[in-house]
Amino acid sequence: MNLDREQALAEAQRIAASGGASEIEVSVCQASEAFVRFGDTGPTQNADRDRVDVSIRVRLKEDDGYREASASCTSLARSETERTLKRALALASVSAPNGELAPMGGAVEVPKTALSKTTSQHDFKAKAAWVDRAVRACGERGLAPAGLISTHGSIRTIVNSNGRQVQGATSRAGFALTASSTGGEGWGGAISAEVDRIDPDLVIERATSKASANRTPIAIEPGAYTVVLEPAAVSSLLLFGSYYGFGAREVSEQSSFLCGRQGEKLFPKELLLVDDAQNAFYPRLPFDGEGNRKSRVELLANGALGEAVTDLNYAKKMGVRCSGHSLSQPNTHGPMASNLVLATGDKSREELLAGVERGLLVTQFHYTNMIEPRDLTLTGMTRNGTFLIENGEVTSSVKNLRFTESLVNTLKNVSGIGREPEVTGALFDGEIVTPWLRVEDFRFTSSSDF
Amino acid sequence: MEMKLAKAAVDAALAAGADYADARVNHTVHEELCVQNGSVAAAEAPEDSGVGIRVMKAGCWGFAAANAGSESEVNELAKRALRVADDLSPARTEPIRLAPLESGAASWETPFEIDPFEVSLEDKLALLNEAEASMRGAEETVVKSAEMSMRREEQWMASSDGAELYQKLMRCGAGISTTAAKNGTAQRRSYPASFGGNPRSAGFEHIESLDLSAHGERMRDESVLLCEAEPCPAGERDLILMGNQLMLQIHESVGHPNELDRVFGHEVDLAGSSFATTEKLGSFQYGSELVNLVADSTIPGGLDTRGFDDDGVASQRWHVVEKGIFKGYHTSREWADRIDESASRGTNRAEGWYNPPIIRITNLSLMPGEWELDDLIADTEDGVLLDTVKMWSIDQRRLNFQFTSEIGWEIKNGKRGKILRDPTYQGTTPEFWRSCDAICNESHWNLWGVANCGKGNPMQVAEMSHGASPARFRKMTFVK
């Protein structure tokens, strides 16, 4: 797909200037994606696909606030966007005025971004070659493969009638492989903005060596263990801070784990967690869903939880600065810290293991979910390779365990931070940059028989 | 015009060398309204249109999708799909085989009484304002939210097997929820179910029938009481699940492990696999003799009630579990052959035009038993009654689970007692279903909609319903 920046910008400018409302915001997302899933028989599902999403948000100013609504369509054709604008106006005209809404933002400068050429050019023949290598490597070790290779590029344009006009590009490439035997699984994965920074052989080696070591897991009793968490395990815990904790709405509604803890020195001083869309390791869009420039926000630093992230509405409501963390408006979720980066420490993998007398090395957690928001108590299962650590050495694989533990306790009990960052996601939405972590007294509450 | 476009896409794919082709043209109109704390928090009207073309060449799929609207665009899209199949087919180790299908022209539409898009916006917002107002009156409630969602999806599908299928699906749902904050905790109550209420395949008459404002006061009071309540204690006791909690148990521990692509490991990279492997079919004791679980894409009101799936296979009804024994899978044309079935169950579905279809759970229900709820409570010596989904987690083979409800009530010596906060139970799937010793009768049975089921990688969202009446499970483990 030709992701035409100029066409998107011109149509967004035209609509924003068309009048008929006190404020108009136009957001255009043009995306192109290519992916291949594969299994024991080679490539399975796949797609070569493009889409355009045009969202128009309008506001009608009254004495007691704005009437606001949005409508969207999947075309930049003028007939479609004009019909969409009319639908948004019709919805807004019957909405009750909301006195809590802040005016849309004005002109702003954001850093320039570009699509990755190598990621855009990674074609299906190249993907087929990776599939072939993964299937062969698994076959040679008596393992069944399942995985995903994907490349994605998108252009986001936001223009509003208050003079705001931002445009940015992001790319993403990912390769994930799960190798399975009848005894257990092993996982390897890599994500980058640049596809040529992914080493497919390293991903394959990680997955197959893990699966090979996980053919005959032993059962151990649930309980509190020192755990060494690989990045994919860390992400499925920390992302719950994004979903439910670090946003101003949760603080405003008193459901955030920040409530009553901000500023208190509860955590190891070495922990530095920031939201930083412009981090060099995995740069994302430098502006948010309202077109605000995204600020770098220290969420946990010097042993204490910091400020919550905001959008324009919550900045007004709480009398604080807008940090630039809006989702597309309008929404009921509130602002979200969606570019978490946990700073690296100084420990190698071996050094993290060396401090463990009897503990567990965890590759990933599955289906992590939240039980209680004020401590961010979470539960989930280990998956794809869980290993017993004895006297600093990995000695055997173990059957999967369910954890029930709070994120607050987990962060308090960090006793070591790895020195290599990785980009990694989780079952639900979102990706973070994080190193390995060692955590003391991590509580497992039940076990599985596999 | 849309069917012509779909047929043109199929013809273009065949002309370019495809062995099989199908094309889906989709147009979806959606409206979402939410009133929160006295203001309109969301008034959105998304529309989504596009074309997805799937081809088979040398036993390998190729899929391409775009917002195409002309014959020249779909011709180009068909060629893109074919190029994908050509590029990937050398990496296939064996060809994909589709179960045979006789197809032709047909259409199907969701029956409804009131078109939700003909109801005025003023009337919809008035209903939500009244519902939100019904939750006012307690200073501890920090969020009071009333929302409704209406969706009309039209699809024109053509295939090289002769399918020319049109269907129009109408879905509507609404719900209220309130969150109270007090004593260092925040507690939510929702009606009729959490996460947006209870959607159905129906018209606006379904939203009216929910009578949201009649339940606001109770939700408000219970959310405040939960902040003052003791946490549900750990230990072993009997569990009574109301339908709007039991539906999630059906979904997670019967529906997902029953998807045949999972069973063969093709979803293990993200969603996981399944303990319900094929050698268990026909003999495995999934549950007690009382447990009958029926998949049904034809049941009135089900969110996945329709005429055909995205393979063009007609909707069906079959037992997944019969008298406790594991009896059948969800399949597609691609996967039926793996268990030596000659035809698909018709459960291959895509999220709109943008995605290739994958096996999805259809409407899957626990058949009613004979008990009255009052009698069931009176018959329970030491138990907890749980209502409304709050949180869930289940392992990658769908065995070990841990679920939390919004609210629990202690049951002692046959009487419902005090409210318990964050009631959380844990178990394994076969033990859970085998421990079922009582199911309430049809008068307590209801269809509960799941509008946000995620599967696939990249993830796709699908909808389905689960029918259930309250049921009892003996000696379940509660955790704190």
Interface residues (C-beta under 8 A of the other chain):
Chain A: M1 E33 F35 V36 R37 F38 G39 D40 T41 G42 P43 T44 Q45 N46 A47 D48 R49 D50 R51 V52 S55 G65 R67 E68 A69 S70 A71 S72 C73 T74 S75 T84 R87 A88 A90 L91 A92 V94 S95 A96 P97 N98 G99 E100 D123 F124 K125 K127 A128 A129 V131 D132 V135 A144 A146 G147 L148 S150 A176 L177 T178 S180 E185 S252 E253 Q254 S255 G260 P330 N331 T332 H366 Y367 T368 N369 M370 I371 E372 P373 R374 T379 G380 M381 R383 N400 R402 T404 L427 F428 T445 S446 S447 S448 D449 F450
Chain B: C34 V35 Q36 G38 S39 V40 A41 A42 A43 E44 A45 P46 E47 D48 S49 G50 G52 C60 W61 G62 F63 A64 A65 A66 N67 G69 R80 A81 R83 V84 D87 L88 S89 P90 A91 R92 T93 E94 I96 S120 L121 E122 L125 N129 V142 V143 S145 T179 A181 G184 T185 A186 F264 G265 H266 E267 V268 D269 L270 A271 G272 S273 Y354 N355 P356 I358 M391 W392 S393 I394 D395 Q396 R397 L399 N400 Q402 T404 D422 T424 Q426 T428 G454 G456 N457 P458 V479
